[in-house]
Amino acid sequence: MNRSNFIEKINQTFNIIFNEKFIEFENLRFNETIKWDSLRHIQLILALEKEFSIKIKTSEIEKLNSYKKIVEELSKKIVIS
């Protein structure tokens, strides 16, 4: 998977889970973004796990509190060319 496809999949997942059409993703943060509450956070993590066929440890979930952090951490789990 190339970086562009990787980012696009993350962006699509955010748009689906939040039922929004975000244009700017970089500033999205848990509890600071409308609709990003604890329930939506778990839904987002589950959707990302499914989309990328990965497992995110329970201990990692709390750290994934922003779009930037999610991109950073998932890029460590997925081979990007």
C-alpha positions as CSV (number, residue, x, y, z in Angstrom):
1,M,0.0,0.0,0.0
2,N,1.4,3.4,-0.8
3,R,1.1,6.4,1.5
4,S,-1.6,8.1,-0.5
5,N,-3.9,5.0,-0.3
6,F,-3.1,4.7,3.4
7,I,-4.1,8.3,4.1
8,E,-7.2,8.0,1.9
9,K,-8.4,4.9,3.7
10,I,-8.0,6.6,7.1
11,N,-9.8,9.7,5.8
12,Q,-12.7,7.7,4.4
13,T,-13.0,5.8,7.7
14,F,-13.2,9.1,9.7
15,N,-15.9,10.4,7.3
16,I,-17.9,7.2,7.6
17,I,-17.7,6.9,11.4
18,F,-18.4,10.6,12.0
19,N,-21.0,10.8,9.2
20,E,-19.2,14.0,8.0
21,K,-17.3,15.1,5.0
22,F,-14.2,16.5,6.7
23,I,-11.9,18.4,4.4
24,E,-9.2,19.2,7.0
25,F,-8.2,16.2,9.1
26,E,-5.0,17.3,10.7
27,N,-6.6,19.1,13.6
28,L,-9.2,16.4,14.6
29,R,-8.8,15.5,18.2
30,F,-10.8,13.3,20.7
31,N,-13.2,15.3,22.8
32,E,-12.4,18.5,20.8
33,T,-14.0,17.5,17.6
34,I,-17.8,17.5,17.4
35,K,-19.1,13.9,17.7
36,W,-15.8,12.4,18.8
37,D,-16.8,11.1,22.1
38,S,-15.8,7.8,23.8
39,L,-18.4,5.7,21.9
40,R,-17.4,7.1,18.6
41,H,-13.7,6.6,19.5
42,I,-14.2,2.9,20.0
43,Q,-16.2,2.7,16.7
44,L,-13.4,4.5,14.9
45,I,-10.8,2.1,16.3
46,L,-12.8,-1.0,15.4
47,A,-13.4,0.4,11.9
48,L,-9.6,1.1,11.4
49,E,-8.8,-2.5,12.7
50,K,-11.2,-3.9,10.1
51,E,-10.1,-1.6,7.3
52,F,-6.4,-2.4,7.7
53,S,-6.8,-6.0,9.0
54,I,-4.9,-5.2,12.2
55,K,-5.3,-5.4,15.9
56,I,-4.9,-2.4,18.2
57,K,-4.0,-3.3,21.8
58,T,-6.3,-2.0,24.5
59,S,-3.3,-0.2,25.9
60,E,-2.8,1.7,22.6
61,I,-6.4,2.9,22.2
62,E,-6.0,5.8,24.7
63,K,-2.9,7.1,22.9
64,L,-4.8,7.3,19.6
65,N,-6.5,10.6,20.6
66,S,-5.9,12.6,17.4
67,Y,-5.9,12.2,13.7
68,K,-2.1,12.8,13.6
69,K,-1.5,10.2,16.3
70,I,-3.6,7.6,14.5
71,V,-1.7,8.2,11.3
72,E,1.6,8.0,13.1
73,E,0.8,4.8,15.0
74,L,-0.9,3.0,12.2
75,S,2.0,3.7,9.9
76,K,4.1,1.6,12.3
77,K,1.8,-1.4,11.9
78,I,1.2,-1.3,8.1
79,V,3.7,-1.7,5.3
80,I,3.7,1.5,3.3
81,S,5.7,1.7,0.1
